[in-house]
Amino acid sequence: MDVIMMQIEFQTAMFTVIAFILGVCLAVIVHQIISRTRTQTFEQDLQRQIEGAKREAENIIKSAQLDAAAEAIKKKEQFAAETNQIRTELREVETRLSKREDTLDKQVDLVQQREKAVKQQEKEADRRLRDLDNKQKQLSSLIAQQKNQLLKITAMNIEEAKELLIKRLEDECEHDMSALIRRKLEEATETVGEKSREIISTAIQRYASEQTCEVTVSTVEIPNDDMKGRVIGREGRNIRAFEKATGVDVIVDDTPGMIIVSGFNPVRREVARLSMERLIQDGRIHPSRIEELVAQTKKDVNHKVLQIGKDSVVETNVRGLSNRVLSLIGALNFRTSYGQNVLRHSIEVAFLSQVMADELGLDSTIARRAGLLHDIGKAIDHEIEGGHATIGANFLKRFNESAIVLNAVEAHHGDVPANNPYAPLVAAADAISASRPGARRETLERYIKRLEKLEEIASTFNGVENAYAIQAGREIRVIVDAEKVPDEAAMKTARDIANKIENEMTYPGEIQVTLLREVRCVEYAK
């Protein structure tokens, strides 16, 4: 049984091995068949892709060839257009050159003709010089003969004759000089006066402002006299604290219903006035409250001053100014000159300068800027010694202002000579703004002194009998002795009087000097 079982197991194992071998063979055969099939399919796909690539390459080559042909055609057309343009330009240049050659030929001919004419003129001039030399020699001999004859006739030596001739020449020259001065002044008055009147009248007509300006007050109204005691305080502590905080003097007198605030600095005076009004409205008047309120008022006033300066430069269209300069411009609103508000005066001068600059063909922007800044020194002249024109120019120099504006500011009162046309424009606009009717007011005492000084200057000249200031000091009538001042010297005397008035007096506008010379012959028939 065991042998049979072993035979059966051996047969089973053999069958299993044979089946495995057959399976492996079948698998190899199937794999080879599948591999051959795949290889054929891959070769077919590869062949198709190669053919497609060839067709695509042919299409790309054809497209590139077409693009290249189109680009070549475009370049040829562009080259042809540029070539035609260059040919056209060359023709134009050739035409211009031919014209210039013709012109040069004409000019050469003209120069040659002029050279011939010059040579002829030189010959004529040489001939005339020879004739003049001959005539000069003849004239010298004739003069020598006449001198000898005159010396024989007059029985005078040469020195006496020279003195007599020199004296006569001096008299004749003085007479001719006076006549020449009178004639030249008349011609200048006709031309310059007419033109200047036209420019000034145009400027005044184009810029119109109010005749009177507001005056900065330094008084504070109070509701009752009891408030004066509260302002003064116990033993005067309130008023001392107020004066110390504001830097002004407070005057409390018997004047009903008001307190007077006095100070040289107009901005400080404005701060003090507003602070006093706020204290009176608040009712709490003691040193600590005074200091607190004054500090707040200073901030408000400084802001207001800066804003006034900004509004002014906007109104006049002046740009590029720093806040420090703007603050000084705003401070001019609290400064008056003969009752005229200095800020409004500066704005008026700016516009008048602009109008006159436009009429003369100058830069109106520079003229307007110089006119606005010409009186800026008045905002700090109480702090620095010197005239406001010099102070203003030195102040603006620190802010890199242009040399033209600096000279116009410094020279508008004649302190320094003007080196540009804008300085006399600003000076003229300043005089127009200050001297127009209603612009300024003057105290009676100063007005009378000015008239007396005017008459006194005119009376110092030789031959003046009487001098009268008329038209509120705008004109002076001078009556001279006809025997001491001849007609020839009248014009020179009037000019000398005007020059002395300009050098020794300060006045707004201009003063007309009218000299009167009259000969009266009186006889009686008996």
Backbone torsions as a table, in degrees:
resi	resn	phi	psi	omega
1	MET	NA	-38.6	-179.4
2	ASP	-66.4	-37.7	-179.4
3	VAL	-67.9	-40.3	179.0
4	ILE	-62.7	-42.1	-179.1
5	MET	-63.8	-40.6	-179.7
6	MET	-65.3	-38.8	177.2
7	GLN	-63.5	-43.2	179.9
8	ILE	-61.9	-44.5	-179.2
9	GLU	-63.8	-38.9	-179.9
10	PHE	-65.1	-41.7	178.5
11	GLN	-63.9	-39.7	179.7
12	THR	-63.7	-42.6	-178.8
13	ALA	-65.1	-39.5	179.2
14	MET	-62.8	-44.3	177.4
15	PHE	-59.3	-39.4	-178.5
16	THR	-66.1	-42.3	-179.6
17	VAL	-65.5	-43.7	179.9
18	ILE	-61.8	-42.4	179.4
19	ALA	-62.7	-38.1	-179.8
20	PHE	-65.9	-41.8	-179.2
21	ILE	-65.9	-43.5	178.1
22	LEU	-60.8	-41.1	179.9
23	GLY	-63.1	-39.2	-179.7
24	VAL	-66.9	-41.3	179.1
25	CYS	-62.2	-46.7	178.8
26	LEU	-59.3	-41.0	-178.9
27	ALA	-63.7	-40.9	179.8
28	VAL	-65.4	-43.0	179.8
29	ILE	-61.9	-45.0	179.1
30	VAL	-61.7	-40.7	-178.7
31	HIS	-64.4	-40.6	178.9
32	GLN	-64.9	-40.2	179.4
33	ILE	-63.3	-45.8	-179.1
34	ILE	-63.2	-41.4	-178.0
35	SER	-62.9	-43.0	178.6
36	ARG	-61.1	-41.8	-179.7
37	THR	-62.4	-44.5	-179.6
38	ARG	-64.6	-40.1	-179.0
39	THR	-63.2	-42.0	178.2
40	GLN	-63.1	-43.5	179.6
41	THR	-62.6	-43.1	-179.2
42	PHE	-63.3	-41.8	179.4
43	GLU	-64.6	-37.3	177.9
44	GLN	-66.0	-44.2	179.0
45	ASP	-62.8	-43.3	-179.9
46	LEU	-62.1	-39.8	178.6
47	GLN	-63.3	-43.2	179.4
48	ARG	-62.8	-44.0	-179.7
49	GLN	-62.3	-40.0	179.4
50	ILE	-63.4	-42.7	179.4
51	GLU	-64.5	-41.8	177.6
52	GLY	-62.4	-41.2	179.1
53	ALA	-62.6	-40.4	179.0
54	LYS	-62.5	-44.1	179.4
55	ARG	-62.8	-43.4	-179.8
56	GLU	-62.8	-40.4	178.7
57	ALA	-63.4	-41.0	178.1
58	GLU	-62.9	-40.7	178.2
59	ASN	-63.5	-43.1	-179.4
60	ILE	-62.9	-42.0	-179.5
61	ILE	-64.1	-41.9	178.3
62	LYS	-63.2	-43.4	179.7
63	SER	-63.0	-43.1	179.0
64	ALA	-62.4	-39.8	178.2
65	GLN	-62.6	-41.0	178.1
66	LEU	-64.7	-44.7	179.2
67	ASP	-62.0	-42.2	-179.9
68	ALA	-63.4	-40.7	178.4
69	ALA	-63.8	-41.8	179.2
70	ALA	-64.8	-43.0	179.4
71	GLU	-63.0	-39.4	179.3
72	ALA	-64.0	-41.3	178.3
73	ILE	-63.3	-41.4	-180.0
74	LYS	-64.0	-44.3	179.0
75	LYS	-62.7	-39.5	178.1
76	LYS	-62.3	-43.5	179.2
77	GLU	-63.9	-43.5	179.9
78	GLN	-62.6	-42.6	179.1
79	PHE	-63.8	-39.2	179.4
80	ALA	-64.7	-40.5	179.6
81	ALA	-64.9	-45.8	179.4
82	GLU	-63.0	-38.9	178.8
83	THR	-63.3	-41.5	178.2
84	ASN	-64.4	-40.5	179.7
85	GLN	-64.2	-44.8	179.0
86	ILE	-62.5	-40.2	177.6
87	ARG	-61.9	-40.9	178.9
88	THR	-63.2	-45.1	179.7
89	GLU	-63.3	-40.8	178.1
90	LEU	-62.6	-38.7	176.5
91	ARG	-62.4	-43.9	-179.8
92	GLU	-62.8	-43.8	178.9
93	VAL	-61.8	-41.6	179.0
94	GLU	-62.6	-39.8	178.0
95	THR	-63.6	-45.9	179.5
96	ARG	-62.3	-41.9	179.6
97	LEU	-63.3	-39.5	178.2
98	SER	-64.3	-39.5	177.4
99	LYS	-63.9	-42.7	179.4
100	ARG	-63.9	-38.1	177.3
101	GLU	-61.7	-41.4	177.7
102	ASP	-62.6	-43.4	180.0
103	THR	-63.1	-44.0	179.2
104	LEU	-62.3	-39.2	177.3
105	ASP	-61.1	-42.9	178.6
106	LYS	-63.7	-42.7	-179.4
107	GLN	-65.0	-37.9	177.3
108	VAL	-61.8	-43.8	177.9
109	ASP	-61.5	-43.0	-179.9
110	LEU	-63.8	-41.5	178.8
111	VAL	-63.2	-40.9	178.8
112	GLN	-63.0	-41.6	177.2
113	GLN	-62.4	-42.1	179.8
114	ARG	-66.0	-37.5	177.5
115	GLU	-61.1	-41.3	177.1
116	LYS	-62.2	-43.6	-179.9
117	ALA	-64.4	-39.2	179.2
118	VAL	-64.0	-42.0	178.8
119	LYS	-61.9	-40.7	177.2
120	GLN	-64.2	-41.6	178.9
121	GLN	-65.0	-37.6	177.2
122	GLU	-62.9	-42.5	177.0
123	LYS	-61.3	-43.5	179.0
124	GLU	-63.6	-39.5	179.2
125	ALA	-65.2	-41.3	177.3
126	ASP	-61.0	-41.7	179.2
127	ARG	-63.4	-42.1	179.9
128	ARG	-66.5	-36.6	178.2
129	LEU	-63.3	-41.3	177.5
130	ARG	-63.3	-40.6	177.6
131	ASP	-64.1	-40.6	179.7
132	LEU	-65.5	-39.5	177.4
133	ASP	-61.5	-42.2	178.5
134	ASN	-63.9	-43.3	179.7
135	LYS	-66.5	-35.6	179.3
136	GLN	-64.3	-40.7	178.3
137	LYS	-64.3	-43.3	177.9
138	GLN	-62.1	-42.3	-179.6
139	LEU	-64.7	-40.4	178.9
140	SER	-61.7	-42.5	178.7
141	SER	-65.5	-39.8	177.8
142	LEU	-64.7	-41.8	179.1
143	ILE	-63.2	-40.8	178.8
144	ALA	-62.6	-41.8	177.8
145	GLN	-63.0	-43.5	179.7
146	GLN	-64.8	-38.4	177.7
147	LYS	-61.0	-43.8	179.8
148	ASN	-63.5	-42.1	178.5
149	GLN	-64.9	-42.7	179.1
150	LEU	-63.9	-40.4	178.8
151	LEU	-63.6	-37.8	177.8
152	LYS	-67.3	-42.4	-176.4
153	ILE	-69.7	-46.7	-174.3
154	THR	-85.6	-11.8	-178.2
155	ALA	58.1	38.7	179.5
156	MET	-116.3	150.3	174.5
157	ASN	-84.9	178.8	-174.7
158	ILE	-67.0	-39.8	-178.5
159	GLU	-63.7	-43.3	179.0
160	GLU	-64.9	-39.5	178.5
161	ALA	-64.6	-39.6	177.8
162	LYS	-62.5	-44.2	179.7
163	GLU	-61.5	-42.8	179.0
164	LEU	-62.5	-43.7	179.9
165	LEU	-65.8	-42.4	-179.9
166	ILE	-62.6	-41.1	179.5
167	LYS	-63.1	-43.6	178.4
168	ARG	-64.6	-41.0	178.1
169	LEU	-62.9	-39.6	178.2
170	GLU	-62.7	-42.4	178.4
171	ASP	-62.8	-44.6	179.7
172	GLU	-64.6	-41.4	179.8
173	CYS	-64.8	-39.9	178.2
174	GLU	-63.1	-42.2	178.1
175	HIS	-63.7	-45.4	179.3
176	ASP	-65.0	-37.3	-179.8
177	MET	-64.3	-44.5	178.8
178	SER	-63.1	-41.7	178.3
179	ALA	-64.9	-40.3	179.0
180	LEU	-64.9	-43.0	178.5
181	ILE	-60.6	-44.7	-179.1
182	ARG	-63.1	-42.7	-178.7
183	ARG	-67.3	-44.8	-179.5
184	LYS	-65.2	-38.5	178.2
185	LEU	-66.2	-38.4	177.7
186	GLU	-64.4	-42.3	178.7
187	GLU	-65.2	-43.6	179.5
188	ALA	-65.1	-37.6	179.5
189	THR	-65.7	-38.0	-179.5
190	GLU	-67.3	-40.9	-176.4
191	THR	-86.5	-58.3	-176.7
192	VAL	-65.9	-42.6	-179.4
193	GLY	-61.1	-43.6	-179.7
194	GLU	-64.0	-44.4	-179.4
195	LYS	-66.9	-43.4	-179.1
196	SER	-65.8	-39.5	177.3
197	ARG	-63.1	-38.3	179.1
198	GLU	-64.0	-45.4	-179.4
199	ILE	-65.7	-45.4	-177.9
200	ILE	-65.8	-43.0	179.5
201	SER	-64.5	-38.4	177.0
202	THR	-62.6	-42.7	179.4
203	ALA	-63.4	-43.2	-178.8
204	ILE	-67.4	-39.1	-179.5
205	GLN	-67.5	-37.3	-177.5
206	ARG	-78.0	-21.6	176.8
207	TYR	-121.3	117.7	179.3
208	ALA	-122.5	130.4	177.4
209	SER	-134.8	176.0	-178.8
210	GLU	-66.3	150.5	-179.4
211	GLN	-76.1	-32.4	-179.7
212	THR	-119.1	150.0	179.6
213	CYS	-116.5	156.9	-179.0
214	GLU	-69.0	151.5	179.2
215	VAL	-109.4	130.4	179.1
216	THR	-71.2	118.3	-177.7
217	VAL	-84.5	156.8	177.3
218	SER	-127.8	30.9	177.8
219	THR	-121.8	148.2	-179.9
220	VAL	-122.8	126.2	178.7
221	GLU	-80.4	142.0	178.2
222	ILE	-122.5	150.9	-175.5
223	PRO	-70.0	-32.5	-179.1
224	ASN	-156.5	168.6	-178.2
225	ASP	-72.5	-19.1	176.9
226	ASP	-63.9	-28.2	-179.8
227	MET	-65.6	-26.7	177.9
228	LYS	-61.6	-41.3	178.2
229	GLY	-64.3	-39.0	179.0
230	ARG	-68.8	-35.1	176.5
231	VAL	-66.2	-40.9	179.5
232	ILE	-68.9	-43.1	179.2
233	GLY	80.0	174.2	-179.8
234	ARG	-66.7	123.4	-179.6
235	GLU	55.2	24.8	174.9
236	GLY	77.1	20.1	-176.5
237	ARG	-71.0	-35.3	-179.2
238	ASN	-66.4	-45.8	-177.5
239	ILE	-68.9	-34.1	176.4
240	ARG	-66.4	-42.7	178.0
241	ALA	-62.9	-38.6	179.6
242	PHE	-66.4	-45.5	179.8
243	GLU	-65.0	-36.7	178.5
244	LYS	-68.1	-38.6	-177.6
245	ALA	-74.9	-33.1	-174.5
246	THR	-100.5	-23.5	-178.5
247	GLY	76.8	24.4	178.3
248	VAL	-126.6	171.1	176.1
249	ASP	-101.5	135.4	177.6
250	VAL	-109.7	122.0	-178.1
251	ILE	-108.0	116.3	177.4
252	VAL	-115.0	105.1	-177.9
253	ASP	-120.2	-159.4	-177.4
254	ASP	-82.9	1.5	179.7
255	THR	-64.0	121.7	-175.7
256	PRO	-72.4	137.3	169.8
257	GLY	77.0	15.4	179.1
258	MET	-156.9	155.3	174.1
259	ILE	-124.7	137.2	-176.3
260	ILE	-99.6	132.0	176.2
261	VAL	-110.4	123.5	-174.8
262	SER	-123.5	134.5	178.2
263	GLY	-173.3	149.3	-179.1
264	PHE	-75.5	-34.7	-178.6
265	ASN	-81.0	116.3	-176.4
266	PRO	-66.5	-31.9	179.4
267	VAL	-70.5	-42.3	176.1
268	ARG	-61.5	-39.9	179.7
269	ARG	-63.8	-36.9	177.4
270	GLU	-67.7	-40.8	176.7
271	VAL	-60.7	-44.0	-179.8
272	ALA	-64.4	-40.8	-179.0
273	ARG	-64.2	-47.6	179.7
274	LEU	-65.3	-39.5	179.3
275	SER	-63.0	-42.0	179.8
276	MET	-64.8	-41.5	178.0
277	GLU	-62.6	-40.4	179.7
278	ARG	-68.6	-37.9	177.6
279	LEU	-63.6	-42.3	179.9
280	ILE	-65.8	-39.3	177.3
281	GLN	-68.4	-37.8	-178.8
282	ASP	-72.2	-40.8	179.0
283	GLY	88.9	-19.8	178.7
284	ARG	-90.7	97.6	-175.5
285	ILE	-114.4	102.8	174.5
286	HIS	-153.5	161.6	-171.3
287	PRO	-54.1	-45.3	-178.8
288	SER	-65.0	-40.8	177.7
289	ARG	-66.7	-36.0	179.0
290	ILE	-62.9	-47.9	179.8
291	GLU	-61.5	-42.2	-180.0
292	GLU	-64.4	-44.5	-177.1
293	LEU	-70.9	-37.2	178.8
294	VAL	-66.1	-40.8	178.0
295	ALA	-61.8	-43.2	178.6
296	GLN	-66.1	-39.4	179.6
297	THR	-66.3	-37.4	176.9
298	LYS	-59.9	-44.2	177.8
299	LYS	-61.3	-43.3	-179.7
300	ASP	-64.3	-42.2	-178.4
301	VAL	-69.3	-40.9	178.0
302	ASN	-61.9	-41.3	176.6
303	HIS	-64.3	-40.5	179.2
304	LYS	-64.9	-41.1	179.5
305	VAL	-62.7	-45.1	178.4
306	LEU	-62.2	-40.6	-179.9
307	GLN	-67.0	-37.3	176.8
308	ILE	-63.0	-41.3	176.9
309	GLY	-62.4	-42.2	178.4
310	LYS	-64.6	-41.9	178.5
311	ASP	-63.2	-35.1	-179.1
312	SER	-68.1	-43.0	179.7
313	VAL	-70.6	-29.5	174.3
314	VAL	-67.2	-41.3	179.8
315	GLU	-63.6	-39.1	-178.2
316	THR	-93.8	-3.5	178.9
317	ASN	58.3	48.5	175.0
318	VAL	-108.1	129.0	-173.1
319	ARG	-120.8	164.6	173.2
320	GLY	81.2	23.5	179.1
321	LEU	-99.5	141.8	179.1
322	SER	-77.0	166.8	-179.7
323	ASN	-64.2	-31.6	178.2
324	ARG	-63.9	-44.0	177.8
325	VAL	-66.6	-40.1	178.6
326	LEU	-62.7	-37.0	179.0
327	SER	-64.7	-40.1	178.4
328	LEU	-68.2	-36.3	176.7
329	ILE	-63.4	-42.7	177.7
330	GLY	-65.7	-32.6	179.1
331	ALA	-66.1	-24.9	178.0
332	LEU	-64.0	-18.6	178.3
333	ASN	-65.1	-22.1	-179.1
334	PHE	-102.6	11.9	179.4
335	ARG	-115.9	136.3	178.1
336	THR	-122.6	153.3	176.1
337	SER	-133.4	112.7	-173.8
338	TYR	54.5	37.1	179.4
339	GLY	84.0	-3.3	-178.9
340	GLN	-96.9	129.5	178.5
341	ASN	-65.7	123.9	-172.2
342	VAL	-68.5	-35.4	179.9
343	LEU	-66.4	-47.0	178.3
344	ARG	-63.9	-35.0	176.3
345	HIS	-63.6	-41.8	-180.0
346	SER	-65.7	-41.3	178.4
347	ILE	-64.5	-40.1	178.6
348	GLU	-64.4	-41.4	177.5
349	VAL	-63.4	-37.9	178.7
350	ALA	-60.7	-46.9	-178.4
351	PHE	-70.2	-38.7	177.9
352	LEU	-64.5	-40.6	177.4
353	SER	-62.9	-40.3	179.3
354	GLN	-62.4	-45.5	-177.7
355	VAL	-63.9	-44.2	179.9
356	MET	-68.0	-35.2	176.5
357	ALA	-64.3	-39.9	176.3
358	ASP	-61.6	-40.5	-179.6
359	GLU	-65.9	-31.3	-177.3
360	LEU	-94.9	0.7	179.4
361	GLY	76.8	24.6	178.4
362	LEU	-97.7	176.4	-179.4
363	ASP	-77.3	110.4	-177.4
364	SER	-68.6	-27.4	-179.8
365	THR	-65.2	-44.7	178.8
366	ILE	-66.2	-41.8	-179.8
367	ALA	-63.1	-43.1	179.3
368	ARG	-65.4	-38.4	179.4
369	ARG	-66.3	-46.3	179.3
370	ALA	-63.9	-38.5	178.9
371	GLY	-64.8	-39.7	179.5
372	LEU	-67.6	-36.4	-173.6
373	LEU	-94.0	0.7	-170.0
374	HIS	-66.0	-30.2	-178.3
375	ASP	-108.6	21.5	-177.0
376	ILE	-66.2	-22.4	177.7
377	GLY	-65.2	-21.6	179.4
378	LYS	-68.1	-17.0	178.5
379	ALA	-76.1	-19.6	-178.1
380	ILE	-130.9	11.1	-178.0
381	ASP	-69.1	-17.1	176.6
382	HIS	-81.2	-9.1	179.8
383	GLU	-104.7	-24.1	-176.1
384	ILE	-125.0	140.8	178.9
385	GLU	-76.8	146.5	178.5
386	GLY	120.9	172.5	177.8
387	GLY	-73.5	152.7	-175.4
388	HIS	-67.1	-26.8	178.6
389	ALA	-66.5	-47.2	178.3
390	THR	-66.1	-41.3	179.3
391	ILE	-61.5	-44.9	-179.8
392	GLY	-63.2	-41.8	-179.9
393	ALA	-65.5	-42.7	178.8
394	ASN	-65.1	-36.3	178.7
395	PHE	-67.3	-45.4	-178.4
396	LEU	-68.3	-25.6	179.6
397	LYS	-63.4	-30.0	179.5
398	ARG	-70.7	-15.8	-179.5
399	PHE	-108.0	23.9	173.6
400	ASN	58.0	41.0	176.1
401	GLU	-73.6	152.1	-176.9
402	SER	-66.0	154.4	-178.2
403	ALA	-64.8	-31.6	180.0
404	ILE	-65.3	-46.0	-180.0
405	VAL	-66.6	-40.2	179.6
406	LEU	-61.5	-44.0	179.5
407	ASN	-67.3	-37.7	178.4
408	ALA	-64.9	-37.8	178.4
409	VAL	-68.4	-43.8	-174.3
410	GLU	-77.5	-25.4	-173.8
411	ALA	-102.1	5.1	-173.5
412	HIS	-73.3	-10.4	173.2
413	HIS	-114.2	11.5	177.8
414	GLY	78.7	13.6	178.6
415	ASP	-66.7	-34.4	176.9
416	VAL	-131.1	155.5	179.5
417	PRO	-69.7	146.8	178.4
418	ALA	-80.5	136.3	178.5
419	ASN	-117.2	14.1	177.8
420	ASN	-153.6	159.8	-176.2
421	PRO	-71.4	-11.3	-177.5
422	TYR	-79.7	-27.4	179.7
423	ALA	-62.3	-50.8	176.5
424	PRO	-64.8	-28.3	176.1
425	LEU	-63.5	-46.8	179.6
426	VAL	-64.5	-40.3	178.4
427	ALA	-62.3	-42.0	178.8
428	ALA	-66.3	-43.3	178.7
429	ALA	-64.3	-36.3	177.6
430	ASP	-64.0	-41.9	178.9
431	ALA	-67.4	-39.0	179.1
432	ILE	-63.7	-45.8	-178.0
433	SER	-66.2	-34.4	-176.7
434	ALA	-81.8	-28.8	-172.2
435	SER	-101.4	-3.5	179.3
436	ARG	-67.7	153.9	-175.8
437	PRO	-58.6	131.9	176.0
438	GLY	82.9	-0.9	-176.2
439	ALA	-74.4	-41.4	-176.3
440	ARG	-131.6	160.8	173.1
441	ARG	-129.6	153.2	-173.7
442	GLU	-131.5	144.0	178.7
443	THR	-66.9	152.9	-177.2
444	LEU	-63.6	-40.3	-178.0
445	GLU	-63.7	-46.2	-180.0
446	ARG	-66.7	-36.0	178.5
447	TYR	-63.1	-45.0	-179.4
448	ILE	-66.4	-39.8	178.7
449	LYS	-63.4	-38.1	179.6
450	ARG	-65.5	-41.4	178.4
451	LEU	-65.9	-40.9	179.0
452	GLU	-64.4	-41.1	178.7
453	LYS	-63.9	-37.9	179.3
454	LEU	-63.0	-46.7	178.8
455	GLU	-67.5	-35.3	-179.7
456	GLU	-65.5	-42.0	179.0
457	ILE	-62.3	-44.5	-179.1
458	ALA	-65.8	-32.2	-176.7
459	SER	-75.7	-13.2	-178.2
460	THR	-76.9	-11.4	-176.7
461	PHE	-84.3	147.6	-178.7
462	ASN	-66.8	133.5	177.8
463	GLY	91.7	-5.1	-179.5
464	VAL	-83.3	124.5	178.7
465	GLU	-92.4	-46.2	-179.1
466	ASN	-144.2	152.9	176.7
467	ALA	-140.4	131.1	-177.2
468	TYR	-129.9	125.9	175.0
469	ALA	-88.0	125.0	-178.0
470	ILE	-128.8	174.3	178.9
471	GLN	54.3	47.7	177.0
472	ALA	57.0	34.8	178.2
473	GLY	85.7	5.3	178.9
474	ARG	-84.0	-12.7	-179.7
475	GLU	-147.2	146.3	174.6
476	ILE	-127.2	129.1	178.2
477	ARG	-98.7	122.4	-177.9
478	VAL	-114.4	122.9	179.1
479	ILE	-105.8	121.9	-176.1
480	VAL	-112.5	161.7	176.9
481	ASP	-78.9	124.1	-176.3
482	ALA	-64.2	-27.3	-179.1
483	GLU	-77.7	-32.7	-177.7
484	LYS	-87.2	-28.3	-178.0
485	VAL	-119.9	101.2	179.6
486	PRO	-72.1	172.2	-179.8
487	ASP	-59.3	-38.3	-176.1
488	GLU	-66.1	-29.9	-177.1
489	ALA	-95.0	-3.3	-176.5
490	ALA	-64.5	-45.0	-179.4
491	MET	-63.6	-40.9	179.2
492	LYS	-65.3	-38.3	178.0
493	THR	-64.2	-42.6	178.0
494	ALA	-61.9	-40.6	178.6
495	ARG	-65.1	-40.7	179.0
496	ASP	-64.2	-39.6	177.8
497	ILE	-63.2	-44.5	179.7
498	ALA	-62.6	-40.8	179.5
499	ASN	-64.8	-39.9	179.8
500	LYS	-67.6	-37.7	176.4
501	ILE	-63.2	-42.4	179.0
502	GLU	-61.9	-38.4	-175.7
503	ASN	-79.6	-28.5	-171.3
504	GLU	-109.1	-9.3	-175.8
505	MET	-125.8	154.9	173.4
506	THR	-118.2	126.8	-174.0
507	TYR	-156.4	152.4	176.1
508	PRO	-81.6	144.5	176.1
509	GLY	75.6	-138.3	-178.4
510	GLU	-138.4	160.5	-179.2
511	ILE	-122.9	127.0	-180.0
512	GLN	-89.5	130.4	178.0
513	VAL	-105.1	116.2	179.2
514	THR	-113.4	115.0	-179.1
515	LEU	-101.4	128.8	-177.5
516	LEU	-114.9	127.3	177.3
517	ARG	-128.5	122.0	-173.8
518	GLU	-134.7	137.1	176.3
519	VAL	-109.2	117.9	178.9
520	ARG	-111.9	126.4	177.6
521	CYS	-112.8	118.5	-176.9
522	VAL	-118.7	127.7	176.3
523	GLU	-136.2	155.2	-179.4
524	TYR	-120.6	131.3	175.8
525	ALA	-92.7	120.5	-177.3
526	LYS	-110.6	NA	NA
